Each structure stands twice: as structure tokens, then as C-alpha cells.
Amino acid sequence: MSEQAASARVAFLGLGVMGYPMAGHLARAGHQVTVYNRTAAKAQAWEAEHGGRAAATPREAAQDADFVFACVGNDDDLRGVVLGEQGALAGMRADAVFVDHTTASAEVARELYAAARAKGVHFVDAPVSGGQAGAVNGVLTVMCGGDAAPFDAMKPVALAYSRAVTRVGESGAGQLAKMVNQVCIAGLLQGLSEAIAFGQRAGLDMKQVLDVISKGAAQSWQMENRGHTMVDDQFDFGFAVDWMRKDLGLVLDEARRNGARLPVTALVDQFYADVQTQGGGRWDTSSLVKRLK
Ligand SMILES: NC(=O)c1ccc[n+]([C@@H]2O[C@H](COP(=O)([O-])OP(=O)(O)OC[C@H]3O[C@@H](n4cnc5c(N)ncnc54)[C@H](OP(=O)(O)O)[C@@H]3O)[C@@H](O)[C@H]2O)c1
């Protein structure tokens, strides 16, 4: 299948930090975009900036759409825009594809997949990695679960804001892959935090040390993109601790079901609770280092 997307009728539900720029990329790619946002002012601002149309309900936005994208907060928010009389499913035509970019549970993905299939609609769980900068610059990584045919159909459209869109399995598998991503990040950030706090106590110029060791085996995205700001105690940007705790809650729930042992992840989740107590719920996840300084 060609990766070049033909112009499609699309809806985008949820114009937050992530959704607003993602929907903007869809408009710039030439799609006819209808947006919905719970707080209508954001949808109006988006409409003023990008053209397209703002709808009053998810159902109205989804009417006649080939693809309905969503990026809202958590499982319940997602149910709120998908189900019910004013939900997107009530407005979607048979064979249209719902693509969910929310970081949510694998369970809600399977639940909504079943609800969609019962109406002849397709549902792809498609959480993203890459953060606000990835959304603004259109270079997100998208991990998808669901049926192959609707995935093949949505991929060229989602490439408007992504550099990689990959199907990793059946319904729920995209959310499970995102959980793997968050397990990696949690442990890694704690290691990086300990390294920086240790180096600073030892009297090292830690920016210089990070520049040196990021050329070797300790290199990571977090080290390259967050190392210097961690040294400087700057956390007023990025991926919020509150969101990370939501994500780690999803991970730990899933681990209770599948029997996986996640001792470090569970501990780091508690460290993030400390950061929230310090008033850091909206700080970037690299603020783990604050506990150690
Ligand atoms: N920010 C990141 O770096 C990042 C990275 C990867 C993944 N994610 C994930 O992407 C999702 C969105 O994150 P974000 O940073 O864009 O969040 P955000 O800025 O807080 O935006 C959340 C969006 O969801 C809408 N919403 C929330 N609850 C709703 C409800 N019950 N009904 C209808 N709409 C509702 C909000 O509408 P209002 O405007 O009315 O509040 C807003 O448009 C989350 O699952 C997050 O974990 C975020």
C-alpha cells in the first residue's frame, strides 16, 4: 500500500498538548478536519488557526468521517468521547476507523474494540511516544494494536504527525507496547538521577561528564535531552509527573494480571508520588532527581 495518504475526512477529538498540534498536521496534509474539544474555546482557537470545522459533540464531529482520531486523558475520558448518545460511535458510519492516541489500558482498548465491531466500525489503539516536541514537529512514534486492514488504512494518514507507525499485535497490543516504553523510561530516569546526584556530590562538572559519557554505552535519549536541565534543576516543561503516575498505574495493574515482576518500576512509582507531594505533579518526569539533591 502506498504511504501517501489521499485526502480524507477526519475528526480529531481532544485538542490538548498533544492533540492540538497533531490535528494541525492533519489539516496541513490536506485532510478535511473536524475537531471536537470538551472546552469549546480550544476548538474555536484551532479552527481559527487551521480552518476546518469545530463540532459541538464527538458524535457530530464523527459524522461522515473516514477516520476519527482521539487523544484525551485516561480510560474514563476515552469512554466519555466514544460511548453514549453524544459519543463518536453513535455518529460513525460502518467501516470507518477510530484511532485512539490516548495512553490508556489494554482493557479499555479491547472493550471499545468490541463495542466498535458490534457497530461495524474499526478500532485501533495507537498510543504515542515522543512528547509535546514530537507532536509539534510531527515526529511521533505510534504503537498500534488491532486488525491489519484498518491499520493499513490509518497508517498513511497518521504519518502526517509521525515518523513511525507500527502494528505490534491485536487489540490492546499498542497499549501494552506503550507500557513497555514507560517501564524502560522509569528505571532509566532513576538511574540517571542517581548518577547526576552522585556526580554533583563528588564535585564533578556534571554537564561536562554527561557530554563525555553520552558518547559511550551510557547514552540515552533522556541523558541527551534532559541531562543538562536535570543538573540545572529545570523541570517546568515536558511530560508531567501526573501523567507518568497514571501510566505506571496502568503498568502495575497489568503486571498484577499477567504476573510480571516489576520491583524497580513499583519503587519509582512511589518516588514519583514523593515528587507530587513536593508540588511537582506538572513537572517533567526528569524531576525524579529532585528527591536526591
Ligand atoms: N504530553 C505528553 O508529552 C504526552 C506524551 C505521550 C502520551 N501522552 C498521552 O496523551 C494523552 C493526552 O495528553 P496531553 O498532554 O495532550 O493532555 P492534555 O493537554 O491534558 O489534554 C487532554 C485533552 O483531553 C480532553 N479531555 C480530558 N478529559 C476529557 C473528557 N472526560 N471528555 C472529553 N475530553 C476530555 C481535554 O479537554 P479540555 O481541553 O476540555 O480539558 C484535552 O483536550 C494522555 O493520555 C497522555 O498520557 C502525552
PDBQT file of the ligand as one rigid body, heavy atoms in Angstrom, charges set to zero:
ROOT
HETATM    1  N1  LIG A 301       2.049  15.342  26.865  1.00  0.00    +0.000 N 
HETATM    2  C1  LIG A 301       2.905  14.387  26.519  1.00  0.00    +0.000 C 
HETATM    3  O1  LIG A 301       4.113  14.595  26.445  1.00  0.00    +0.000 OA
HETATM    4  C2  LIG A 301       2.393  13.006  26.156  1.00  0.00    +0.000 A 
HETATM    5  C3  LIG A 301       3.264  12.101  25.550  1.00  0.00    +0.000 A 
HETATM    6  C4  LIG A 301       2.794  10.831  25.204  1.00  0.00    +0.000 A 
HETATM    7  C5  LIG A 301       1.482  10.476  25.501  1.00  0.00    +0.000 A 
HETATM    8  N2  LIG A 301       0.661  11.377  26.123  1.00  0.00    +0.000 N 
HETATM    9  C6  LIG A 301      -0.717  10.955  26.426  1.00  0.00    +0.000 C 
HETATM   10  O2  LIG A 301      -1.601  11.627  25.537  1.00  0.00    +0.000 OA
HETATM   11  C7  LIG A 301      -2.830  11.870  26.209  1.00  0.00    +0.000 C 
HETATM   12  C8  LIG A 301      -3.151  13.371  26.169  1.00  0.00    +0.000 C 
HETATM   13  O3  LIG A 301      -2.080  14.076  26.771  1.00  0.00    +0.000 OA
HETATM   14  P1  LIG A 301      -1.974  15.673  26.676  1.00  0.00    +0.000 P 
HETATM   15  O4  LIG A 301      -0.626  16.018  27.215  1.00  0.00    +0.000 OA
HETATM   16  O5  LIG A 301      -2.388  16.138  25.336  1.00  0.00    +0.000 OA
HETATM   17  O6  LIG A 301      -3.089  16.066  27.764  1.00  0.00    +0.000 OA
HETATM   18  P2  LIG A 301      -3.845  17.457  27.984  1.00  0.00    +0.000 P 
HETATM   19  O7  LIG A 301      -3.071  18.597  27.435  1.00  0.00    +0.000 OA
HETATM   20  O8  LIG A 301      -4.269  17.484  29.415  1.00  0.00    +0.000 OA
HETATM   21  O9  LIG A 301      -5.158  17.291  27.061  1.00  0.00    +0.000 OA
HETATM   22  C9  LIG A 301      -6.152  16.375  27.367  1.00  0.00    +0.000 C 
HETATM   23  C10 LIG A 301      -7.254  16.537  26.352  1.00  0.00    +0.000 C 
HETATM   24  O10 LIG A 301      -8.303  15.598  26.649  1.00  0.00    +0.000 OA
HETATM   25  C11 LIG A 301      -9.521  16.304  26.836  1.00  0.00    +0.000 C 
HETATM   26  N3  LIG A 301     -10.320  15.606  27.841  1.00  0.00    +0.000 N 
HETATM   27  C12 LIG A 301      -9.918  15.190  29.067  1.00  0.00    +0.000 A 
HETATM   28  N4  LIG A 301     -10.910  14.569  29.700  1.00  0.00    +0.000 NA
HETATM   29  C13 LIG A 301     -11.972  14.602  28.869  1.00  0.00    +0.000 A 
HETATM   30  C14 LIG A 301     -13.288  14.128  28.974  1.00  0.00    +0.000 A 
HETATM   31  N5  LIG A 301     -13.733  13.482  30.074  1.00  0.00    +0.000 N 
HETATM   32  N6  LIG A 301     -14.120  14.328  27.931  1.00  0.00    +0.000 NA
HETATM   33  C15 LIG A 301     -13.698  14.992  26.828  1.00  0.00    +0.000 A 
HETATM   34  N7  LIG A 301     -12.449  15.453  26.671  1.00  0.00    +0.000 NA
HETATM   35  C16 LIG A 301     -11.603  15.262  27.693  1.00  0.00    +0.000 A 
HETATM   36  C17 LIG A 301      -9.125  17.680  27.288  1.00  0.00    +0.000 C 
HETATM   37  O11 LIG A 301     -10.185  18.596  27.066  1.00  0.00    +0.000 OA
HETATM   38  P3  LIG A 301     -10.207  20.022  27.831  1.00  0.00    +0.000 P 
HETATM   39  O12 LIG A 301      -9.419  20.967  26.945  1.00  0.00    +0.000 OA
HETATM   40  O13 LIG A 301     -11.643  20.363  27.912  1.00  0.00    +0.000 OA
HETATM   41  O14 LIG A 301      -9.566  19.817  29.182  1.00  0.00    +0.000 OA
HETATM   42  C18 LIG A 301      -7.925  17.915  26.373  1.00  0.00    +0.000 C 
HETATM   43  O15 LIG A 301      -8.318  18.231  25.068  1.00  0.00    +0.000 OA
HETATM   44  C19 LIG A 301      -2.691  11.314  27.638  1.00  0.00    +0.000 C 
HETATM   45  O16 LIG A 301      -3.223  10.013  27.684  1.00  0.00    +0.000 OA
HETATM   46  C20 LIG A 301      -1.188  11.293  27.829  1.00  0.00    +0.000 C 
HETATM   47  O17 LIG A 301      -0.776  10.311  28.766  1.00  0.00    +0.000 OA
HETATM   48  C21 LIG A 301       1.077  12.646  26.449  1.00  0.00    +0.000 A 
ENDROOT
TORSDOF 0
